[in-house]
Amino acid sequence: MRFRDLLAIDKEEAVNNIDMATRSKLESFHALSDITKNDQGFNYGGHGDTSLLIVMRNALHHHSDHDLFESWNARIGVNEGVHRLSGAEFLLASTTPEVDALTSRSYYKLSDFYDRLKHLKAEPGAKYRSMWDTELQFSAISKAGVSGRYPADQVYVDIMPAFIEAVRRVRVWLAASGFSPAGDDGRTYFHSFGEPAIAREIGFKRIRML
């Protein structure tokens, strides 16, 4: 909530705080999957949203072997990115409606997700790509980038809709299995993610660096 104020004082710290918060979410989701992955009835690799979070978390956790998943905020907000990218136009896609002003957004290069699949075995890699293309609308986003003549590294996708839906999906499964949360915070968040999924409608922002 203090991002804008901090950005005016220290851009690098402001961006790093946001990126670390995103990583913390991914780590928490991965910890949940570790605890529950051997339980019967839920397959984390069987859905586009849950598989995306696991693949991205693992990539960030083993960041020494690649340079993927630099956030949009980091690219433009650190090391004079706005000036270095002067004149470049970016396509930012999200399936969270623009009218939903309260939902945070977290953009990463679409091509990074495809590139990371090359590190996986062929079978799961092809399976994940198919799910992401259809369930998360990556294919439609990619086509919009091509038709708009955007370079691959200038097309970004918002991962927050996938995160929200993944947590909701696991929450529904946990509730069906008889799980009961403990404590006020646990009950509050458990109830929050039990709300019906919001309608997903892909939208695009076109941003040119001046």
Residue pairs with C-beta under 8 A, 6 or more apart in sequence:
3 14
3 17
3 18
6 13
6 14
6 17
7 14
7 15
7 77
11 77
11 78
12 77
12 78
14 77
15 71
15 73
15 74
15 77
15 78
16 74
18 71
18 73
18 106
19 71
19 73
19 74
22 71
22 106
22 159
23 57
23 60
25 163
26 53
26 56
26 57
26 60
26 163
27 57
27 61
29 53
29 54
29 57
29 163
29 166
29 167
30 53
30 54
30 57
30 58
30 61
32 170
33 44
33 50
33 54
36 42
36 170
36 174
37 44
39 177
41 173
41 176
41 177
42 170
42 173
44 50
44 51
44 54
45 51
45 54
45 124
45 127
45 128
47 131
47 135
47 166
47 169
48 128
48 131
48 132
48 134
48 135
48 136
48 162
49 135
49 136
49 162
49 163
49 165
49 166
49 169
50 166
50 169
50 170
51 128
51 131
51 132
52 113
52 128
52 132
52 136
52 159
52 162
52 166
53 159
53 162
53 163
53 166
55 113
55 116
55 117
55 120
55 128
56 69
56 108
56 113
56 116
56 159
59 66
59 68
59 69
59 116
59 119
60 69
63 69
65 119
66 115
66 116
66 119
68 109
68 112
68 115
68 116
69 108
69 109
69 112
69 116
70 108
70 109
71 106
71 107
71 108
72 90
72 92
72 107
72 108
72 156
73 107
74 81
75 81
75 85
76 82
76 85
76 209
82 209
85 209
86 209
86 210
87 208
87 209
88 154
88 208
88 209
89 150
89 154
89 206
89 207
89 208
89 209
90 150
90 154
90 155
90 156
90 206
90 207
90 208
90 209
91 144
91 145
91 148
91 150
91 154
91 155
91 156
91 204
91 205
91 206
92 107
92 156
92 157
92 158
92 204
92 205
92 206
92 207
93 110
93 137
93 141
93 144
93 155
93 156
93 157
93 158
93 202
93 203
93 204
93 205
94 105
94 107
94 157
94 158
94 160
94 161
94 202
94 203
94 205
95 136
95 137
95 158
95 161
95 200
95 201
95 202
95 203
96 103
96 105
96 158
96 160
96 161
96 198
96 200
96 203
97 198
97 199
97 201
97 203
98 203
100 198
103 160
103 161
103 164
104 160
105 158
105 160
106 158
106 159
106 160
106 163
107 156
107 157
107 158
107 159
108 156
108 157
108 159
109 152
109 153
109 155
109 156
109 157
110 138
110 141
110 142
110 145
110 152
110 155
110 156
110 157
111 152
111 153
111 155
113 132
113 138
113 157
114 129
117 125
117 128
117 129
118 125
120 128
129 138
132 138
133 139
133 142
136 157
136 161
136 162
137 200
137 202
138 157
140 202
141 155
141 157
141 202
142 155
144 155
144 204
145 152
145 154
145 155
148 206
161 200
164 193
165 197
165 200
167 193
168 193
168 194
168 195
168 197
171 190
171 193
171 194
172 194
174 190
175 190
175 194
181 187
181 189
181 190
